[in-house]
Amino acid sequence: MKVLITDKINEAAVNIVSKVAEVDNLPTMDEDKLIEIIGQYDALLVRSQTKVTAKIIEAAKNMKIIGRAGVGVDNIDLDAATKKGIIVVNSPDGNTNAAAEHTIAMMMAMNRNIPVADASVKQGLWERSKFTGVEVFGKTLGIIGFGKIGQHVGQVALALGMKLVVFDPYATKEYVEKFGGKYIEHLDDFWPIPDFITVHTPKTKETTSLINTNTINRMKKGVRLINCARGGIIDEKALCEALESGQVASCAIDVYEDEKNIQNCPLIKFGKNVVLTPHLGASTDEAQINVALDVANQVKEVLSGGDAASAVNIPSLKPQKLEPVKDYMPIAESISKIASQILEGNLRGIEIEVKGTLANIDVSPLEVAVLKGVLSSNLVGVNYVNAPFIAKQRGINISTKKSEQSTDYIGSITVKLQGDKDCVEVQGALIAQNVARIVKLNDYITSIEPDKYMLLVPHKNQPNMIAQVAVVLGNDNVNISKMQVAQKQNSSDDVSLMIINTDDKVDKETLLKIDNIKDIHGSKFIGL
């Protein structure tokens, strides 16, 4: 495998990735040059200088992961990467402390007029009354984007005696309240509340000019704004007009719409009510090393067959959403693969039902796991990144129902696949902490561990059936590792289901021999 590192990334990243792949550490290059060489690489590491465009991604035939040593990924075409199934990771934690500390520093500098007061004293002046500030104690801080940085800022703000309101479509009410904040579900309801607003989101189509003339006019008069996230989230022209009118009392800005031509920024004409710094949020010695190490370790993990910790193009798998359901992710994917391989004909829709502890939490990550399981049984290259996109592209609808009905398990998830010929239903559950089992296959009640190779054999419930199947498998050198016979609940039907875990694949010839046994029909080999 080969990895390309461009831009100036700490040498520690090279040392980590080189343990699993050949590494080329090259200077920043333009689109055409990158297109020429990108096809040979399995991974790409960049900072903000390299623009990873759709054309580059299209030429990246072997690419598995793109890593951005930093928080923002606006220099990477996420849509193109997602469609191609390429994981895009960043380092949301590497510069968390640096960015959060800078945000708080900017807020305090703005409130207490520190930059202009400093300049005044250095001119030999003593203008105390000119620089009277405002306190943050008792004021409300509004945070847009409640990732690691937003959380850190919120914790410090609470320690300063501030109140906290949060808007983040990927956070839950319970998660925000755990931090001591008030969760605002709709952005329209957010704007009138805060005395201070700070943004901590990536720059996307949805967040570009998120703060504009319209939204500023909905805010409390005299609001104070901080942006240490990404330039362009605040419309600079609209902000200038609001500063002039007094709708915005002051602002502290670290990022800009056009940082290469900062002399054209309209904010530089303002005096003491505007604090400006040159994109210093992550500019600490510690942060530069941390982001390189973080991304390099994720690339190493993915290339070694593991999972990325901070994939930005899988919003439903953000850590705060994944944590409550992470133990159910493997069983959700497994039962979906089983259901998909049992289903006859074309898939028309997917229904999910969750019970027990799952009924009271956000289960959207499980929907992604289900989609991956269903689609990967028939398609190559499906992963957590592109599964929702592929499903949408193919018109596959997925619906989720939560039931508070009592259950024998800690929590359970049922996947029902509706096809044009039949319907298949498979249920999985945790029977103990971290102990997952398949507990229902259509109408058959069971409790079997998901395994790499599984054989499903419907048969008449009579003597010698298991022995006949075992003989066929033994003669074809297929070892049985586990076996269970399942029956239908509350049914007089004399058909049972053998569920056999094997150490090897069961080929079509062996499956045909089993089906030729009298009173056996419709055997299925399942590969997980």
ABEGO torsion letter per residue (X at the ends): XBBBBBEBBBAAAAAAAAAABBBBBBBBBBAAAAAAAAAABABBBBBAABBBBAAAAAABAABABBBBBEABAAABBAAAAAAAGBBBBBBAAAAAAAAAAAAAAAAAAAAAGAAAAAAAAAAGBBBAAAABBBBABGBBBBBBEBBAAAAAAAAAAAAAGBBBBBBBAABBAAAAAAAGBBBBABAAAAAAABABBBBBBBBBAAABGABBAAAAAABBBGBBBBBABBBGABBAAAAAAAAAAGABABBBBABBABAABAAABAAAABBAABBBBBGAAABBAAAAAAAAAAAAAAAAAAAAGBBBABBAABAAABAAAAAAAAAAAAAAAAAAAAAAAABBEBBABBBBBBBEAAAABBAAAAAAAAAAAAAAAABBGBBAAAAAAAAAAAGBBBBBBBBABBBABABBBBBBBBBAABBBBBBBBBABBGBBBBABBEABBBBBBBBABBBBBBBBBBBGAAAAAAAAAAAAGBBBABBBBBBBBGBABABBBBBBBBABBBBAAAAAAAAABBGBBGBBBBBX
